[in-house]
Amino acid sequence: MQFLEFKIDTPLSYDMAGKFEAPSQNWMHTDEYPLKNYELIIPTKDTLYLNFAKKNHTIPTGSYILLPPWQAPMNRRIGFRPSACSFYWVHFEAGHEIIQKDIPALEVGSYKNALAKNTLSIPNEGELANVDKIVILMKQLQDAVKEQYPPGILNYFTTTILCELHFQMNPLLINSVSQKKSQKQIYYDIIDFVKQNINRPLKVSDIAAHFNYNESYLSHFFTSVADIPLKQLILNLKIDTANILLVDTNMTINEIAAELSFSSAQHFVKVYKRKTGLTPTAYRNAFSQRLLYHK
């Protein structure tokens, strides 16, 4: 992955912006005009399939692509697969030549130096942590255009969008201590939410929607913090709850399976045995024998 850098001693220069909605499922981006300035695209429905700089890019909802104005013929944009997608877009000028760097050159120190030098470092494409926040800023820019705000104000609106993108894609810019505290809080919030909704057929998408995060981003974040996938956590907590119900209640296996929203008692028994090495009945009997032994 490569990063584009933008000097923001002065704001970026707004050119034009809008929202596009494909007229049909057979729509593909046409190569009517070569790209003459930067373009940021944020899909909000389905997936955009775009060939740019002689490379195919698949940009799903919740992600983005940032296109630089390369020299011809590398500045051509053409669809390579039909899609009924919708996306927000904005064109802007940077006021300096294209600066592109590879990830290895962008370590923590250079991130901080870039920030100190009023420079934004943004990957060419990626998944957004909070796409709604970017969309709100895009809508505000469009409203400003409709209200005929002065060009200088539109420049600052555009720069604000790129600043938000910069911080969403560069978490290392956040103070490491406060970031760890924030990550730990989000982790515990997720744990609490799963426990409170353990009776539901929870999916990762449900949790992502509740916390207003992109599903892929949340899955990656949780795995990096907890060292286990979020899907695995849900299952682990269901098994923990099943253990309590097996020991502290007289509920049948069928009733416990239904209580924890397993598709069937057979599925519950299969999952339980795979996780614990015992059947639910064997666990219940073994625990009862331990109580009897220690009586």
C-alpha positions as CSV (number, residue, x, y, z in Angstrom):
1,M,0.0,0.0,0.0
2,Q,1.2,3.5,-0.7
3,F,0.5,6.9,1.0
4,L,-0.2,10.2,-0.6
5,E,1.1,13.3,1.2
6,F,-0.5,16.8,1.2
7,K,1.0,20.0,2.5
8,I,-1.6,22.0,4.3
9,D,0.3,25.2,5.3
10,T,-2.5,26.6,3.1
11,P,-5.8,24.8,2.5
12,L,-6.4,22.4,-0.4
13,S,-8.2,24.0,-3.3
14,Y,-11.8,22.8,-3.9
15,D,-12.8,22.1,-7.5
16,M,-16.2,20.3,-7.5
17,A,-18.1,17.7,-5.6
18,G,-21.3,15.7,-5.7
19,K,-23.1,12.4,-5.1
20,F,-23.5,9.8,-7.9
21,E,-26.2,7.1,-8.1
22,A,-25.9,4.5,-10.8
23,P,-29.0,4.5,-13.0
24,S,-29.1,0.7,-13.3
25,Q,-27.3,-2.5,-12.2
26,N,-25.5,-2.4,-15.6
27,W,-23.8,0.9,-15.0
28,M,-20.0,1.1,-15.3
29,H,-17.7,4.2,-14.9
30,T,-17.0,5.6,-18.4
31,D,-13.7,7.1,-19.4
32,E,-15.1,10.4,-20.7
33,Y,-12.5,12.7,-19.2
34,P,-8.9,12.1,-18.0
35,L,-8.3,13.0,-14.3
36,K,-6.7,16.4,-14.0
37,N,-6.7,16.8,-10.3
38,Y,-7.2,14.7,-7.1
39,E,-10.5,12.8,-6.7
40,L,-11.7,11.3,-3.4
41,I,-14.5,8.7,-3.8
42,I,-16.6,7.3,-0.9
43,P,-19.1,4.5,-1.9
44,T,-22.3,4.5,0.2
45,K,-24.1,1.7,-1.6
46,D,-22.8,-1.6,-3.2
47,T,-19.3,-1.7,-4.7
48,L,-17.5,0.5,-7.2
49,Y,-15.3,-1.4,-9.7
50,L,-12.8,1.0,-11.2
51,N,-9.6,0.6,-13.3
52,F,-7.2,3.4,-12.6
53,A,-3.5,3.7,-13.5
54,K,-3.9,0.4,-15.3
55,K,-4.9,-1.4,-12.1
56,N,-8.3,-2.8,-11.1
57,H,-9.7,-1.4,-7.8
58,T,-12.6,-2.9,-5.9
59,I,-14.1,-0.2,-3.5
60,P,-16.9,-1.5,-1.3
61,T,-19.2,0.5,0.9
62,G,-17.4,1.7,4.0
63,S,-14.1,2.2,2.2
64,Y,-12.6,4.9,-0.1
65,I,-10.2,5.5,-2.9
66,L,-8.0,8.6,-3.4
67,L,-6.9,9.1,-7.0
68,P,-3.9,11.4,-7.9
69,P,-3.6,13.2,-11.2
70,W,-1.0,11.0,-12.9
71,Q,0.3,11.8,-16.3
72,A,-1.6,10.3,-19.3
73,P,-2.4,7.5,-19.9
74,M,-2.2,6.7,-16.1
75,N,-5.0,9.2,-15.4
76,R,-7.8,7.3,-17.1
77,R,-10.7,5.9,-15.1
78,I,-12.9,3.2,-16.4
79,G,-15.2,0.6,-14.9
80,F,-14.4,-3.0,-15.3
81,R,-17.5,-4.5,-13.8
82,P,-21.2,-3.3,-13.6
83,S,-22.7,-2.2,-10.3
84,A,-25.7,-0.3,-9.0
85,C,-23.5,1.7,-6.7
86,S,-23.8,5.1,-5.2
87,F,-20.9,7.3,-4.0
88,Y,-19.8,10.7,-2.9
89,W,-17.0,12.4,-4.7
90,V,-14.9,15.5,-4.5
91,H,-12.2,16.9,-6.8
92,F,-9.4,19.2,-5.4
93,E,-6.0,20.6,-6.1
94,A,-3.0,20.2,-3.7
95,G,-0.9,23.2,-4.9
96,H,2.2,21.0,-5.1
97,E,3.6,18.0,-7.1
98,I,2.4,14.5,-6.2
99,I,4.1,13.1,-3.1
100,Q,3.7,9.3,-2.7
101,K,5.5,7.1,-0.2
102,D,5.6,3.4,0.6
103,I,4.4,2.1,4.1
104,P,7.9,1.2,5.3
105,A,9.0,4.8,5.1
106,L,6.0,5.9,7.3
107,E,6.9,4.9,10.8
108,V,5.6,6.4,14.0
109,G,8.4,9.1,14.1
110,S,7.7,10.2,10.5
111,Y,3.9,10.3,11.3
112,K,4.6,12.8,14.1
113,N,7.1,14.7,12.0
114,A,4.5,14.9,9.2
115,L,1.9,16.3,11.6
116,A,4.3,18.8,12.9
117,K,5.1,20.0,9.4
118,N,1.4,20.4,8.5
119,T,1.4,17.4,6.2
120,L,-1.4,14.9,5.7
121,S,-0.4,11.2,5.0
122,I,-3.2,9.2,3.5
123,P,-3.2,5.7,1.9
124,N,-4.4,5.6,-1.7
125,E,-7.3,3.4,-0.6
126,G,-8.6,1.6,2.5
127,E,-11.4,0.8,4.9
128,L,-12.8,3.7,7.0
129,A,-13.3,3.4,10.7
130,N,-16.3,5.8,10.6
131,V,-17.7,6.3,7.1
132,D,-20.7,8.2,8.5
133,K,-18.4,10.9,9.8
134,I,-16.8,11.4,6.3
135,V,-20.2,11.4,4.6
136,I,-21.5,14.1,7.0
137,L,-18.5,16.3,6.0
138,M,-19.1,15.6,2.3
139,K,-22.8,16.6,2.8
140,Q,-21.7,19.8,4.6
141,L,-19.4,20.6,1.7
142,Q,-22.2,20.1,-0.8
143,D,-24.6,22.3,1.2
144,A,-21.9,25.0,1.3
145,V,-21.6,24.8,-2.5
146,K,-25.4,25.1,-2.9
147,E,-25.4,28.1,-0.6
148,Q,-22.7,29.7,-2.7
149,Y,-20.1,30.0,0.1
150,P,-16.9,31.8,-1.0
151,P,-14.2,29.7,-2.6
152,G,-11.9,30.1,0.4
153,I,-14.5,28.6,2.7
154,L,-15.0,25.6,0.3
155,N,-11.2,25.1,0.4
156,Y,-11.4,24.7,4.2
157,F,-14.3,22.3,4.0
158,T,-12.4,20.2,1.5
159,T,-9.3,20.3,3.7
160,T,-11.3,19.2,6.8
161,I,-12.5,16.1,4.9
162,L,-8.9,15.1,4.1
163,C,-7.9,15.8,7.7
164,E,-10.6,13.5,9.0
165,L,-9.5,10.8,6.5
166,H,-5.9,11.3,7.6
167,F,-6.7,10.7,11.3
168,Q,-9.0,7.7,10.6
169,M,-6.3,6.0,8.5
170,N,-3.4,6.9,10.8
171,P,-4.3,5.9,14.4
172,L,-0.5,6.1,15.3
173,L,-0.9,9.9,15.3
174,I,-3.0,9.7,18.5
175,N,-1.1,9.8,21.7
176,S,-0.1,6.2,22.4
177,V,-1.3,6.3,26.1
178,S,-4.7,7.8,25.4
179,Q,-5.1,5.5,22.5
180,K,-4.5,2.4,24.6
181,K,-7.0,3.7,27.2
182,S,-9.5,4.3,24.4
183,Q,-8.9,0.9,22.9
184,K,-9.4,-0.8,26.3
185,Q,-12.6,1.1,26.9
186,I,-14.0,0.1,23.5
187,Y,-12.9,-3.5,24.2
188,Y,-14.8,-3.5,27.5
189,D,-17.8,-1.8,25.9
190,I,-18.0,-4.6,23.4
191,I,-17.7,-7.3,26.1
192,D,-20.5,-5.7,28.0
193,F,-22.7,-5.4,24.9
194,V,-22.2,-9.1,24.1
195,K,-23.0,-10.2,27.6
196,Q,-26.1,-8.0,27.7
197,N,-27.3,-9.5,24.4
198,I,-26.1,-13.1,24.9
199,N,-29.6,-14.4,24.3
200,R,-29.7,-12.9,20.8
201,P,-28.3,-14.6,17.7
202,L,-25.5,-12.0,17.7
203,K,-23.3,-11.3,14.6
204,V,-20.3,-9.1,14.2
205,S,-22.4,-6.9,11.9
206,D,-24.8,-6.3,14.8
207,I,-22.1,-5.2,17.1
208,A,-20.5,-3.0,14.4
209,A,-23.9,-1.3,13.7
210,H,-24.4,-0.7,17.5
211,F,-21.1,1.0,17.9
212,N,-21.2,2.7,14.5
213,Y,-18.1,1.1,13.1
214,N,-17.3,-0.6,9.8
215,E,-17.6,-4.3,10.3
216,S,-14.2,-5.2,8.8
217,Y,-12.5,-2.5,10.8
218,L,-14.1,-3.6,14.1
219,S,-13.2,-7.2,13.5
220,H,-9.5,-6.3,12.8
221,F,-9.5,-3.9,15.8
222,F,-10.9,-6.4,18.3
223,T,-8.5,-9.2,17.1
224,S,-5.5,-6.9,17.5
225,V,-6.6,-5.9,21.1
226,A,-8.0,-9.2,22.4
227,D,-5.9,-11.7,20.3
228,I,-9.1,-13.6,19.4
229,P,-11.7,-12.9,16.7
230,L,-14.8,-11.1,17.8
231,K,-16.9,-14.0,16.4
232,Q,-14.9,-16.3,18.7
233,L,-15.6,-14.1,21.7
234,I,-19.4,-14.3,21.1
235,L,-19.2,-18.0,21.1
236,N,-17.0,-18.2,24.2
237,L,-19.4,-16.1,26.2
238,K,-22.3,-18.2,25.0
239,I,-20.5,-21.3,26.2
240,D,-19.7,-19.6,29.6
241,T,-23.4,-18.7,30.0
242,A,-24.4,-22.3,29.0
243,N,-22.1,-23.6,31.8
244,I,-23.9,-21.5,34.3
245,L,-27.3,-22.6,33.1
246,L,-26.2,-26.3,33.1
247,V,-25.0,-26.0,36.7
248,D,-27.4,-23.5,38.4
249,T,-30.7,-24.4,36.7
250,N,-32.8,-27.4,35.8
251,M,-33.2,-26.2,32.2
252,T,-33.1,-28.9,29.6
253,I,-30.5,-29.0,26.8
254,N,-33.3,-27.9,24.3
255,E,-34.2,-25.0,26.6
256,I,-30.6,-23.8,27.0
257,A,-30.0,-24.0,23.2
258,A,-33.1,-21.9,22.6
259,E,-32.2,-19.5,25.4
260,L,-28.8,-18.8,23.7
261,S,-30.3,-18.6,20.2
262,F,-28.6,-21.7,18.8
263,S,-30.3,-22.9,15.7
264,S,-31.1,-26.3,17.3
265,A,-30.2,-28.5,20.3
266,Q,-28.1,-30.6,18.0
267,H,-26.1,-27.6,16.9
268,F,-25.6,-26.5,20.5
269,V,-24.3,-29.9,21.5
270,K,-22.0,-30.0,18.6
271,V,-20.5,-26.6,19.2
272,Y,-20.3,-27.1,23.0
273,K,-18.4,-30.4,22.6
274,R,-16.0,-28.8,20.1
275,K,-15.3,-26.0,22.5
276,T,-15.1,-28.0,25.8
277,G,-14.4,-31.6,24.8
278,L,-17.6,-32.6,26.7
279,T,-21.2,-32.8,25.9
280,P,-23.5,-30.5,27.9
281,T,-24.9,-33.4,29.7
282,A,-21.5,-34.8,30.6
283,Y,-20.5,-31.4,31.9
284,R,-23.6,-31.1,34.1
285,N,-23.1,-34.7,35.5
286,A,-19.4,-34.1,36.1
287,F,-20.0,-30.8,38.0
288,S,-22.7,-32.5,40.1
289,Q,-20.3,-35.3,41.0
290,R,-17.7,-32.7,42.1
291,L,-20.2,-31.1,44.3
292,L,-21.1,-34.4,45.8
293,Y,-17.4,-35.3,46.3
294,H,-16.8,-32.1,48.2
295,K,-20.0,-32.2,50.3
